[in-house]
Amino acid sequence: MTVTWTSGYNIDEAYPLVEWGMVAPGGGVRNPTRTPAGTLTFNRGSMCGEPARTVGWRDPGFIHTAFMRDLWPNKEYTYKSGHELSDGTMVWGKSYTFRAPPTPGQNSLQRIIVFGDMGKAERDGSNEFANYQPGSLNTTDTLVKDLDNYDIVFHIGDMPYANGYLSQWDQFTAQVAPISARKPYMVASGNHERDWPNTGGFFDVKDSGGECGVPAETMYYYPAENRANFWYKVDYGMFRFCVADTGHDWREGTPQHKFIEECLSTVDRKHQPWLIFAAHRVLGYSSNAWYAAEGSFEEPEGRESLQKLWQRYRVDMAFFGHVHNYERTCPLYQSQCVTGERSHYSGTMNGTIFVVAGGGGSHLSSYTTAIPRWSVFRDQDYGFVKLTAFNHSSLLFEYKKSSDGNVYDSFTVDRDYRDVLSCVHDSCFPT
């Protein structure tokens, strides 16, 4: 587990550390440990465009990251960040508790939250231009109230929509801190984190305001081999997540395509049966109005290079943001529904379900009027997805609205290891 926080203390002024330990059965902390933290900072010069200068910029201070290692799976821990001053005085932050993650393949109740495009807002609307992310507070508040009923969060891109205004990163991190201080908060890179012309990205647009991913990759830890490339894998119990970066080229022959195939192909489905692909821009399917106008229902060249991998390695679900609404498809193979079932899937696995979960809080997107055959459920509202794995063969999918936390779309998956192994379409190599 990783802890990141900011302070005004440089490393030569105070020694940053985290004190942590397992919660004892009768309360208190068992054998507390103090772990040193690394320290980073960044300035305008470390970004690639022209981020805010006189308005919206503030000194980011110093960003500290510490790692808590060798945790016992599913045990409760407590921690607090702090600094030891030069005179020996200790300055401590608040204490928080968290539950250590299960080991890969561990059979226990595991609950995942997925959404994208949330942003931030004020309670009184005092600093939100044009009220751009009106639903973000509802999403945050609903997840804070339900903290005891999920285990890990995946925010798949477009986090604060700061667009170069660093003060809005502070606003966002403060808004989600009640969640991220208690639960692993995994992130993906969106166009508003990365995209800027002539910087090696896949899209030459100015959506990041010149940030080029610098604040995102500094403030949030993610286990990538190269921090400038925002793609990585996460093993969480019976789940494997392959998180892609749509700010970089994903087509065949690229480093990212190689990573995606390696991530999908190396999972042991007998022990981690639930295989999830996630990215920000829609590389799968969306009946959003602007995609429909292009005639592709996807980013240009989105799924053409990836659908062979999704099918060959039997991806259960692919999640996307970018489009600010909710949509779920039938299980698909090359744009064709492989079953007419809508709410309960069992037996041989022969298609991937594609989900747009971009209703975290930013202004909503409209659909095309004609509903494609593969579109099972659409909702133009704010919400998020919850996945509940009960064991190695039973999974519950739920779409909840942020306004009330109630379920508005759901389905179940029941299957065993033989159902994943069965050859369908091009998932097995010819002999």
KEBARO-280254 format. One record per residue (C-alpha): residue in one letter; x, y, z. Coordinates in nm, 4 decimals, padded with zeros to 6 digits, m for minus. Layout:
residues N
+---------+----------+----------+----------+
: residuo :       xx :       yy :       zz :
+---------+----------+----------+----------+
:       a :        X :        Y :        Z :
...
+---------+----------+----------+----------+
***
This chain:
residues 431
+---------+----------+----------+----------+
: residuo :       xx :       yy :       zz :
+---------+----------+----------+----------+
:       m :  00.0000 :  00.0000 :  00.0000 :
:       t :  00.1182 :  00.3498 : m00.0847 :
:       v :  00.0583 :  00.6735 :  00.1061 :
:       t :  00.1022 :  01.0108 : m00.0633 :
:       w :  00.0594 :  01.3527 :  00.0966 :
:       t :  00.1779 :  01.7106 :  00.0518 :
:       s :  00.3452 :  01.9483 :  00.2935 :
:       g :  00.5463 :  02.2679 :  00.3076 :
:       y :  00.8529 :  02.0875 :  00.4440 :
:       n :  01.1481 :  02.0305 :  00.2168 :
:       i :  01.3597 :  01.7236 :  00.2891 :
:       d :  01.6340 :  01.9405 :  00.4462 :
:       e :  01.3808 :  02.0993 :  00.6832 :
:       a :  01.1996 :  01.7937 :  00.8135 :
:       y :  01.2176 :  01.4169 :  00.7747 :
:       p :  00.8949 :  01.2735 :  00.6189 :
:       l :  00.7691 :  00.9362 :  00.7379 :
:       v :  00.4636 :  00.7188 :  00.7922 :
:       e :  00.3915 :  00.5377 :  01.1182 :
:       w :  00.1756 :  00.2310 :  01.0671 :
:       g :  00.0845 : m00.1054 :  01.2103 :
:       m : m00.1758 : m00.3782 :  01.2293 :
:       v : m00.4805 : m00.3042 :  01.4436 :
:       a : m00.4750 : m00.5347 :  01.7473 :
:       p : m00.7887 : m00.7417 :  01.8298 :
:       g : m00.8604 : m00.5374 :  02.1413 :
:       g : m00.7728 : m00.2052 :  01.9784 :
:       g : m00.4460 : m00.0198 :  01.9572 :
:       v : m00.1576 : m00.0822 :  01.7179 :
:       r :  00.0544 : m00.3969 :  01.7097 :
:       n :  00.4281 : m00.3292 :  01.6674 :
:       p :  00.4051 :  00.0112 :  01.4924 :
:       t :  00.6597 :  00.0712 :  01.2161 :
:       r :  00.8024 :  00.3985 :  01.0894 :
:       t :  00.8740 :  00.4062 :  00.7157 :
:       p :  01.0584 :  00.6950 :  00.5466 :
:       a :  00.9013 :  00.8731 :  00.2523 :
:       g :  01.0474 :  00.9966 : m00.0734 :
:       t :  00.9954 :  01.3632 : m00.1633 :
:       l :  00.9190 :  01.5242 : m00.4997 :
:       t :  00.7954 :  01.8551 : m00.6279 :
:       f :  00.7289 :  02.0092 : m00.9676 :
:       n :  00.6902 :  02.3528 : m01.1184 :
:       r :  00.5621 :  02.5102 : m01.4347 :
:       g :  00.8847 :  02.4240 : m01.6125 :
:       s :  00.8277 :  02.0520 : m01.5588 :
:       m :  00.5078 :  02.0673 : m01.7644 :
:       c :  00.5023 :  02.0794 : m02.1419 :
:       g :  00.2556 :  02.3536 : m02.2266 :
:       e :  00.1610 :  02.6866 : m02.0753 :
:       p : m00.0213 :  02.6075 : m01.7510 :
:       a : m00.1835 :  02.8771 : m01.5415 :
:       r :  00.0553 :  03.1472 : m01.4267 :
:       t : m00.1058 :  03.4363 : m01.2411 :
:       v : m00.4483 :  03.2817 : m01.1753 :
:       g : m00.5049 :  02.9266 : m01.0555 :
:       w : m00.1398 :  02.8462 : m00.9943 :
:       r : m00.0064 :  02.7823 : m00.6477 :
:       d :  00.3184 :  02.6369 : m00.5229 :
:       p :  00.2535 :  02.2602 : m00.5050 :
:       g :  00.4761 :  02.2277 : m00.2017 :
:       f :  00.6501 :  01.8969 : m00.1480 :
:       i :  00.4882 :  01.5648 : m00.2366 :
:       h :  00.5827 :  01.2710 : m00.0161 :
:       t :  00.5264 :  00.9015 : m00.0937 :
:       a :  00.5844 :  00.6083 :  00.1417 :
:       f :  00.5342 :  00.2353 :  00.0887 :
:       m :  00.3911 : m00.0011 :  00.3486 :
:       r :  00.5172 : m00.3474 :  00.2580 :
:       d :  00.4713 : m00.7091 :  00.3693 :
:       l :  00.1115 : m00.6612 :  00.4803 :
:       w : m00.1010 : m00.9518 :  00.5977 :
:       p : m00.3875 : m00.9989 :  00.3485 :
:       n : m00.7285 : m00.8678 :  00.4519 :
:       k : m00.6022 : m00.7459 :  00.7907 :
:       e : m00.6888 : m00.4016 :  00.9221 :
:       y : m00.4075 : m00.1486 :  00.9581 :
:       t : m00.3797 :  00.2056 :  01.0882 :
:       y : m00.1385 :  00.4742 :  00.9704 :
:       k : m00.0560 :  00.8429 :  00.9957 :
:       s :  00.1879 :  01.0597 :  00.8040 :
:       g :  00.4241 :  01.2969 :  00.9773 :
:       h :  00.7490 :  01.4921 :  00.9845 :
:       e :  01.0370 :  01.4961 :  01.2283 :
:       l :  01.1689 :  01.8509 :  01.2591 :
:       s :  01.5342 :  01.9349 :  01.3057 :
:       d :  01.4863 :  01.9809 :  01.6812 :
:       g :  01.3319 :  01.6339 :  01.7150 :
:       t :  00.9741 :  01.7579 :  01.7352 :
:       m :  00.7174 :  01.5363 :  01.5590 :
:       v :  00.4357 :  01.6847 :  01.3499 :
:       w :  00.1601 :  01.4304 :  01.2754 :
:       g : m00.1336 :  01.4231 :  01.0393 :
:       k : m00.4618 :  01.2456 :  01.1018 :
:       s : m00.4801 :  00.8717 :  01.1671 :
:       y : m00.6644 :  00.6499 :  00.9194 :
:       t : m00.7393 :  00.2812 :  00.8889 :
:       f : m00.7435 :  00.0559 :  00.5841 :
:       r : m00.7797 : m00.3114 :  00.5052 :
:       a : m00.4844 : m00.4759 :  00.3333 :
:       p : m00.5669 : m00.6189 : m00.0095 :
:       p : m00.6161 : m00.9919 : m00.0669 :
:       t : m00.3388 : m01.1895 : m00.2293 :
:       p : m00.3752 : m01.2668 : m00.6019 :
:       g : m00.6261 : m01.5491 : m00.6360 :
:       q : m00.7471 : m01.5334 : m00.2764 :
:       n : m01.1071 : m01.6455 : m00.2364 :
:       s : m01.2847 : m01.3758 : m00.0347 :
:       l : m01.5583 : m01.1190 : m00.0862 :
:       q : m01.4114 : m00.8508 : m00.3159 :
:       r : m01.5931 : m00.5321 : m00.4176 :
:       i : m01.4703 : m00.2892 : m00.6846 :
:       i : m01.5895 :  00.0639 : m00.7742 :
:       v : m01.5334 :  00.1942 : m01.1303 :
:       f : m01.6094 :  00.5378 : m01.2753 :
:       g : m01.4488 :  00.8136 : m01.4798 :
:       d : m01.4751 :  01.1857 : m01.5485 :
:       m : m01.5662 :  01.3095 : m01.2015 :
:       g : m01.4011 :  01.6465 : m01.1480 :
:       k : m01.4647 :  01.8596 : m00.8425 :
:       a : m01.7047 :  02.1265 : m00.7157 :
:       e : m01.7656 :  02.3545 : m00.4165 :
:       r : m02.0600 :  02.3265 : m00.1827 :
:       d : m02.1485 :  02.6901 : m00.2485 :
:       g : m02.0430 :  02.7054 : m00.6137 :
:       s : m01.8032 :  02.9888 : m00.5341 :
:       n : m01.5195 :  02.8863 : m00.7657 :
:       e : m01.6689 :  02.6641 : m01.0365 :
:       f : m01.6699 :  02.8277 : m01.3776 :
:       a : m01.9888 :  02.7388 : m01.5670 :
:       n : m02.0593 :  02.4593 : m01.3157 :
:       y : m01.8654 :  02.2169 : m01.5351 :
:       q : m01.8754 :  01.9161 : m01.3006 :
:       p : m02.2110 :  01.9503 : m01.1222 :
:       g : m02.2440 :  01.5816 : m01.0276 :
:       s : m01.9044 :  01.5298 : m00.8672 :
:       l : m02.0182 :  01.6070 : m00.5125 :
:       n : m02.3059 :  01.3583 : m00.5354 :
:       t : m02.0699 :  01.0836 : m00.6514 :
:       t : m01.8166 :  01.1662 : m00.3802 :
:       d : m02.0772 :  01.1912 : m00.1047 :
:       t : m02.2459 :  00.8639 : m00.2005 :
:       l : m01.9131 :  00.6771 : m00.2024 :
:       v : m01.8099 :  00.8318 :  00.1312 :
:       k : m02.1359 :  00.7177 :  00.2923 :
:       d : m02.0811 :  00.3641 :  00.1605 :
:       l : m01.7145 :  00.3243 :  00.2569 :
:       d : m01.7726 : m00.0018 :  00.4438 :
:       n : m01.9252 : m00.1732 :  00.1410 :
:       y : m01.6444 : m00.1655 : m00.1155 :
:       d : m01.2714 : m00.2349 : m00.1165 :
:       i : m01.0931 : m00.0522 : m00.4002 :
:       v : m01.1702 :  00.2324 : m00.6437 :
:       f : m01.0705 :  00.2712 : m01.0094 :
:       h : m01.1048 :  00.6303 : m01.1359 :
:       i : m01.0441 :  00.5780 : m01.5072 :
:       g : m00.9321 :  00.9203 : m01.6207 :
:       d : m01.0295 :  01.2876 : m01.6139 :
:       m : m00.9783 :  01.3470 : m01.2442 :
:       p : m00.9986 :  01.7180 : m01.1469 :
:       y : m01.0218 :  01.8816 : m01.4939 :
:       a : m00.7614 :  02.1209 : m01.3596 :
:       n : m00.6310 :  02.1956 : m01.7106 :
:       g : m00.3163 :  02.3600 : m01.5772 :
:       y : m00.4721 :  02.5296 : m01.2722 :
:       l : m00.2874 :  02.3551 : m00.9921 :
:       s : m00.5161 :  02.4952 : m00.7229 :
:       q : m00.7886 :  02.2712 : m00.8655 :
:       w : m00.5740 :  01.9627 : m00.8056 :
:       d : m00.5674 :  02.0600 : m00.4382 :
:       q : m00.9431 :  02.1012 : m00.4455 :
:       f : m00.9926 :  01.7592 : m00.6029 :
:       t : m00.7535 :  01.5700 : m00.3755 :
:       a : m00.9208 :  01.7261 : m00.0717 :
:       q : m01.2641 :  01.6266 : m00.2037 :
:       v : m01.1750 :  01.2597 : m00.2538 :
:       a : m00.9459 :  01.2311 :  00.0516 :
:       p : m01.2189 :  01.0709 :  00.2688 :
:       i : m01.2169 :  00.7880 :  00.0109 :
:       s : m00.8504 :  00.7717 : m00.0907 :
:       a : m00.7278 :  00.7829 :  00.2718 :
:       r : m00.9217 :  00.4627 :  00.3436 :
:       k : m00.9325 :  00.2725 :  00.0138 :
:       p : m00.6798 :  00.2054 : m00.2639 :
:       y : m00.7545 :  00.4761 : m00.5218 :
:       m : m00.6276 :  00.3595 : m00.8605 :
:       v : m00.6271 :  00.6062 : m01.1495 :
:       a : m00.5976 :  00.6086 : m01.5267 :
:       s : m00.4808 :  00.8882 : m01.7522 :
:       g : m00.7490 :  01.0870 : m01.9326 :
:       n : m00.7277 :  01.3486 : m02.2037 :
:       h : m00.7529 :  01.6229 : m01.9398 :
:       e : m00.4448 :  01.4811 : m01.7673 :
:       r : m00.2206 :  01.4154 : m02.0680 :
:       d : m00.3189 :  01.5490 : m02.4104 :
:       w : m00.1103 :  01.8358 : m02.5538 :
:       p :  00.0178 :  01.8918 : m02.9102 :
:       n :  00.3645 :  01.7741 : m03.0164 :
:       t :  00.4467 :  01.5965 : m02.6906 :
:       g :  00.4540 :  01.2364 : m02.8061 :
:       g :  00.0904 :  01.1702 : m02.7259 :
:       f : m00.1602 :  01.0084 : m02.9607 :
:       f : m00.3919 :  01.3115 : m02.9821 :
:       d : m00.2741 :  01.6632 : m03.0724 :
:       v : m00.5297 :  01.8513 : m02.8645 :
:       k : m00.4901 :  02.0944 : m02.5730 :
:       d : m00.7180 :  01.9205 : m02.3245 :
:       s : m00.4622 :  01.9005 : m02.0413 :
:       g : m00.3947 :  02.2734 : m02.0316 :
:       g : m00.0245 :  02.1968 : m02.0624 :
:       e : m00.0046 :  01.9524 : m01.7712 :
:       c :  00.1081 :  01.6584 : m01.9893 :
:       g :  00.0426 :  01.4160 : m01.7047 :
:       v :  00.2957 :  01.5687 : m01.4627 :
:       p :  00.0583 :  01.6425 : m01.1700 :
:       a : m00.1291 :  01.3131 : m01.2160 :
:       e :  00.1800 :  01.0930 : m01.2224 :
:       t :  00.3339 :  01.2795 : m00.9269 :
:       m :  00.0314 :  01.2934 : m00.6964 :
:       y : m00.0980 :  00.9396 : m00.7535 :
:       y :  00.1136 :  00.6273 : m00.7423 :
:       y :  00.0516 :  00.3557 : m01.0002 :
:       p :  00.2713 :  00.0499 : m01.0580 :
:       a :  00.3919 :  00.1300 : m01.4104 :
:       e :  00.7372 :  00.0300 : m01.5326 :
:       n :  00.7784 :  00.3779 : m01.6834 :
:       r :  00.5893 :  00.6521 : m01.5011 :
:       a :  00.5633 :  00.8593 : m01.8202 :
:       n :  00.3617 :  00.5732 : m01.9739 :
:       f :  00.0388 :  00.5470 : m01.7795 :
:       w : m00.0290 :  00.1769 : m01.8392 :
:       y : m00.0050 : m00.0913 : m01.5710 :
:       k : m00.1636 : m00.4051 : m01.4270 :
:       v : m00.3282 : m00.4606 : m01.0891 :
:       d : m00.3867 : m00.7978 : m00.9252 :
:       y : m00.6557 : m00.7699 : m00.6591 :
:       g : m00.7674 : m01.1048 : m00.5268 :
:       m : m00.9679 : m01.2819 : m00.7954 :
:       f : m00.9429 : m00.9800 : m01.0314 :
:       r : m00.6785 : m00.8717 : m01.2763 :
:       f : m00.7085 : m00.5190 : m01.4139 :
:       c : m00.5175 : m00.4214 : m01.7273 :
:       v : m00.5225 : m00.0407 : m01.7299 :
:       a : m00.4337 :  00.1217 : m02.0629 :
:       d : m00.3347 :  00.4785 : m02.1506 :
:       t : m00.5318 :  00.6248 : m02.4399 :
:       g : m00.3011 :  00.9253 : m02.4459 :
:       h : m00.0425 :  00.6971 : m02.6119 :
:       d : m00.0615 :  00.4764 : m02.9200 :
:       w : m00.2207 :  00.1357 : m02.8524 :
:       r : m00.2031 : m00.0108 : m03.2045 :
:       e : m00.0245 : m00.3294 : m03.3049 :
:       g :  00.3531 : m00.3032 : m03.2934 :
:       t :  00.3596 : m00.0360 : m03.0211 :
:       p :  00.5004 : m00.0795 : m02.6677 :
:       q :  00.1535 : m00.0369 : m02.5213 :
:       h :  00.0006 : m00.3073 : m02.7407 :
:       k :  00.2789 : m00.5399 : m02.6245 :
:       f :  00.2016 : m00.4531 : m02.2615 :
:       i : m00.1715 : m00.5145 : m02.3056 :
:       e : m00.1147 : m00.8578 : m02.4576 :
:       e :  00.1315 : m00.9492 : m02.1826 :
:       c : m00.1088 : m00.8323 : m01.9121 :
:       l : m00.4005 : m01.0295 : m02.0575 :
:       s : m00.2048 : m01.3425 : m02.1445 :
:       t : m00.0149 : m01.3939 : m01.8178 :
:       v : m00.3123 : m01.4142 : m01.5807 :
:       d : m00.3967 : m01.7564 : m01.4364 :
:       r : m00.7732 : m01.7701 : m01.4905 :
:       k : m00.8146 : m02.0649 : m01.2564 :
:       h : m00.7097 : m01.8433 : m00.9656 :
:       q : m00.8006 : m01.5006 : m01.1081 :
:       p : m01.1093 : m01.5666 : m01.3176 :
:       w : m01.2248 : m01.2045 : m01.3498 :
:       l : m01.0226 : m01.0277 : m01.6206 :
:       i : m01.0944 : m00.6567 : m01.6697 :
:       f : m00.9649 : m00.4096 : m01.9287 :
:       a : m00.9909 : m00.0369 : m01.8507 :
:       a : m00.8990 :  00.2819 : m02.0359 :
:       h : m01.0231 :  00.6389 : m02.0587 :
:       r : m01.1204 :  00.7039 : m02.4203 :
:       v : m01.3707 :  00.4602 : m02.5683 :
:       l : m01.1752 :  00.1922 : m02.7521 :
:       g : m01.4799 : m00.0329 : m02.7472 :
:       y : m01.8394 :  00.0719 : m02.8082 :
:       s : m02.0465 :  00.3800 : m02.7271 :
:       s : m02.3639 :  00.5160 : m02.8873 :
:       n : m02.2660 :  00.8675 : m02.7818 :
:       a : m02.3809 :  01.1297 : m03.0339 :
:       w : m02.0363 :  01.2407 : m03.1556 :
:       y : m01.9109 :  00.8829 : m03.2031 :
:       a : m02.2297 :  00.7992 : m03.3920 :
:       a : m02.1806 :  01.1023 : m03.6175 :
:       e : m01.8389 :  00.9628 : m03.7103 :
:       g : m02.0039 :  00.6310 : m03.7918 :
:       s : m01.7728 :  00.4217 : m03.5776 :
:       f : m01.9209 :  00.4267 : m03.2242 :
:       e : m01.5592 :  00.4414 : m03.0956 :
:       e : m01.2357 :  00.6380 : m03.1086 :
:       p : m01.0848 :  00.6165 : m03.4575 :
:       e : m00.8794 :  00.2945 : m03.4754 :
:       g : m00.9992 :  00.2148 : m03.1255 :
:       r : m01.0947 : m00.1495 : m03.1092 :
:       e : m00.9477 : m00.2670 : m03.4397 :
:       s : m00.6084 : m00.3406 : m03.2837 :
:       l : m00.7438 : m00.4751 : m02.9549 :
:       q : m01.0526 : m00.6852 : m03.0164 :
:       k : m00.8417 : m00.9866 : m03.1165 :
:       l : m00.6689 : m00.9658 : m02.7777 :
:       w : m00.9961 : m00.9211 : m02.5875 :
:       q : m01.1380 : m01.2296 : m02.7523 :
:       r : m00.8267 : m01.4478 : m02.7473 :
:       y : m00.7691 : m01.3921 : m02.3759 :
:       r : m01.1386 : m01.3863 : m02.2786 :
:       v : m01.1724 : m01.0395 : m02.1256 :
:       d : m01.4861 : m01.0347 : m01.9131 :
:       m : m01.5502 : m00.6602 : m01.9254 :
:       a : m01.3897 : m00.3512 : m02.0765 :
:       f : m01.4536 : m00.0187 : m01.9019 :
:       f : m01.4209 :  00.3287 : m02.0524 :
:       g : m01.4885 :  00.6885 : m01.9540 :
:       h : m01.4593 :  01.0042 : m02.1696 :
:       v : m01.8284 :  00.9895 : m02.2632 :
:       h : m02.0212 :  01.1376 : m01.9720 :
:       n : m02.3018 :  00.8880 : m01.9333 :
:       y : m02.3592 :  00.5169 : m01.8712 :
:       e : m02.3980 :  00.2411 : m02.1293 :
:       r : m02.3686 : m00.1373 : m02.1244 :
:       t : m02.3482 : m00.3676 : m02.4234 :
:       c : m02.4373 : m00.7302 : m02.4711 :
:       p : m02.1420 : m00.9741 : m02.4755 :
:       l : m01.9804 : m00.8873 : m02.8087 :
:       y : m01.7540 : m01.0532 : m03.0590 :
:       q : m01.6602 : m00.8288 : m03.3541 :
:       s : m01.9651 : m00.6041 : m03.3122 :
:       q : m02.2083 : m00.8952 : m03.2917 :
:       c : m02.4046 : m00.9992 : m02.9833 :
:       v : m02.3246 : m01.3596 : m02.8985 :
:       t : m02.6348 : m01.4053 : m02.6805 :
:       g : m02.9762 : m01.2525 : m02.6343 :
:       e : m02.9481 : m01.2766 : m02.2571 :
:       r : m02.9453 : m00.9433 : m02.0738 :
:       s : m02.9292 : m01.0067 : m01.6992 :
:       h : m02.7711 : m01.3470 : m01.6276 :
:       y : m02.4718 : m01.4950 : m01.8071 :
:       s : m02.3502 : m01.8491 : m01.7558 :
:       g : m02.1712 : m02.1288 : m01.9376 :
:       t : m01.9126 : m02.0907 : m02.2130 :
:       m : m01.7598 : m01.7455 : m02.2274 :
:       n : m01.7673 : m01.6227 : m02.5852 :
:       g : m01.7845 : m01.2425 : m02.5738 :
:       t : m01.6785 : m00.9288 : m02.3859 :
:       i : m01.9209 : m00.6847 : m02.2221 :
:       f : m01.8287 : m00.3199 : m02.2863 :
:       v : m01.9228 : m00.0541 : m02.0335 :
:       v : m01.9056 :  00.3246 : m02.0496 :
:       a : m01.8914 :  00.4559 : m01.6922 :
:       g : m01.8097 :  00.8208 : m01.7524 :
:       g : m02.0875 :  00.9720 : m01.5425 :
:       g : m01.8724 :  01.0518 : m01.2407 :
:       g : m01.9687 :  01.4177 : m01.2317 :
:       s : m01.8799 :  01.6200 : m01.5417 :
:       h : m02.1443 :  01.7658 : m01.7735 :
:       l : m02.3496 :  01.4902 : m01.9350 :
:       s : m02.3166 :  01.3639 : m02.2925 :
:       s : m02.6059 :  01.2875 : m02.5248 :
:       y : m02.6731 :  00.9672 : m02.7198 :
:       t : m02.7563 :  00.9100 : m03.0805 :
:       t : m03.1308 :  00.8682 : m03.1312 :
:       a : m03.0993 :  00.5306 : m03.3044 :
:       i : m03.0160 :  00.2614 : m03.0477 :
:       p : m02.7638 :  00.0064 : m03.1801 :
:       r : m02.8519 : m00.3605 : m03.1430 :
:       w : m02.5580 : m00.4159 : m02.9078 :
:       s : m02.6683 : m00.1472 : m02.6603 :
:       v : m02.8464 : m00.3158 : m02.3675 :
:       f : m02.8871 : m00.0249 : m02.1230 :
:       r : m02.8272 :  00.3513 : m02.1442 :
:       d : m02.8635 :  00.6183 : m01.8776 :
:       q : m02.7849 :  00.9875 : m01.9211 :
:       d : m02.7158 :  01.0563 : m01.5560 :
:       y : m02.4410 :  01.0584 : m01.2967 :
:       g : m02.3373 :  00.7241 : m01.1533 :
:       f : m02.0742 :  00.4557 : m01.1049 :
:       v : m02.0305 :  00.0783 : m01.1362 :
:       k : m01.9799 : m00.1741 : m00.8579 :
:       l : m01.8419 : m00.5248 : m00.9158 :
:       t : m01.8850 : m00.7848 : m00.6425 :
:       a : m01.6984 : m01.1140 : m00.6700 :
:       f : m01.8444 : m01.3641 : m00.4237 :
:       n : m01.6060 : m01.6424 : m00.5245 :
:       h : m01.4227 : m01.7803 : m00.8279 :
:       s : m01.7439 : m01.8543 : m01.0168 :
:       s : m01.9993 : m01.5888 : m00.9183 :
:       l : m01.9922 : m01.2146 : m00.9969 :
:       l : m02.2503 : m00.9355 : m00.9555 :
:       f : m02.2417 : m00.6190 : m01.1702 :
:       e : m02.4365 : m00.3113 : m01.0553 :
:       y : m02.4790 :  00.0390 : m01.1971 :
:       k : m02.5748 :  00.2893 : m00.9267 :
:       k : m02.6874 :  00.6482 : m00.9605 :
:       s : m02.4926 :  00.9043 : m00.7622 :
:       s : m02.8076 :  01.0884 : m00.6575 :
:       d : m02.9431 :  00.8090 : m00.4375 :
:       g : m02.6974 :  00.5160 : m00.4486 :
:       n : m02.9686 :  00.2820 : m00.5771 :
:       v : m02.9151 :  00.0160 : m00.8452 :
:       y : m03.0606 :  00.0917 : m01.1900 :
:       d : m02.8924 : m00.1769 : m01.4000 :
:       s : m02.7411 : m00.5105 : m01.3029 :
:       f : m02.6472 : m00.8571 : m01.4193 :
:       t : m02.4821 : m01.1688 : m01.2790 :
:       v : m02.2153 : m01.4027 : m01.4153 :
:       d : m02.1963 : m01.7673 : m01.3094 :
:       r : m01.9399 : m02.0017 : m01.4621 :
:       d : m01.6506 : m02.2296 : m01.3753 :
:       y : m01.2967 : m02.2693 : m01.5069 :
:       r : m01.4025 : m02.5059 : m01.7864 :
:       d : m01.6304 : m02.2349 : m01.9275 :
:       v : m01.3307 : m02.0046 : m01.9680 :
:       l : m01.1184 : m02.2772 : m02.1290 :
:       s : m01.3764 : m02.3754 : m02.3922 :
:       c : m01.2667 : m02.2845 : m02.7453 :
:       v : m01.4848 : m02.0292 : m02.9252 :
:       h : m01.4169 : m01.8136 : m03.2323 :
:       d : m01.0434 : m01.7374 : m03.2424 :
:       s : m00.9673 : m01.7795 : m02.8723 :
:       c : m00.7793 : m02.1073 : m02.9245 :
:       f : m00.4864 : m02.1431 : m03.1577 :
:       p : m00.5333 : m02.3854 : m03.4501 :
:       t : m00.3781 : m02.7299 : m03.4169 :
+---------+----------+----------+----------+
***
